Amino acid sequence: LGRLIGVDRKLAQLIAAGTSICGASAIVATNIVTDARDEDVTYAVAAITLFGTIAMLGFPLLAPVFGLDQHAFGLWAGASIHEVAQVIGAGFQNGT
C-alpha cells in the first residue's frame, strides 16, 4: 500500500508496525531494524497517534449506530485502536 501511494519504504514499514502491533512503542522498536530517518519515525508516530485519537473519540459515537453493547464495544475498541491508553479513553466514554 505504501508503494502504491508513494510513501518511502521505511516509513511504510514503521506505520505498518504501529498499526498492526501496538502504536508508537512498536514504531520505536521497529526502527531498530529498519534504521529509518528520525523524520520518518516522527511522521509515523504522529500518524498513529492522530488516527488513534480520532478512533478514541469517534468509536464511542459509532457504538449505538452499530448496536454494540458494552462488551462488544470493548472487543471492537481493543482490537482496533492502536494505543492502550486510547482504548481505555474510548472505554470510559462508552461507560465500560
Residue pairs with C-beta under 8 A, 6 or more apart in sequence:
1 12
2 8
2 9
2 11
2 12
2 13
2 15
2 16
3 9
3 12
7 15
8 40
10 34
10 35
10 36
10 37
10 40
11 36
11 40
11 43
11 44
13 30
13 34
13 36
14 27
14 30
14 31
14 34
14 36
14 40
14 41
14 44
15 27
15 44
15 47
15 48
17 26
17 27
17 29
17 30
18 24
18 26
18 27
18 30
18 44
18 45
18 47
18 48
18 82
19 48
19 82
20 26
21 30
22 82
22 83
22 84
23 48
23 49
23 52
23 82
23 83
23 84
23 86
24 45
24 48
24 49
24 83
27 41
27 44
27 45
27 48
28 41
28 45
31 41
36 44
48 82
48 83
49 83
51 82
52 81
52 82
52 83
52 86
53 86
55 77
55 80
55 81
55 82
55 86
55 90
56 81
56 86
56 87
56 89
56 90
56 93
57 90
57 93
59 73
59 76
59 77
59 80
59 81
59 90
59 94
60 73
60 90
60 93
60 94
63 73
63 76
63 94
68 76
70 94
70 95
70 96
71 96
73 91
73 94
73 96
74 91
74 94
74 96
77 87
77 90
77 91
77 94
78 87
81 87
81 90
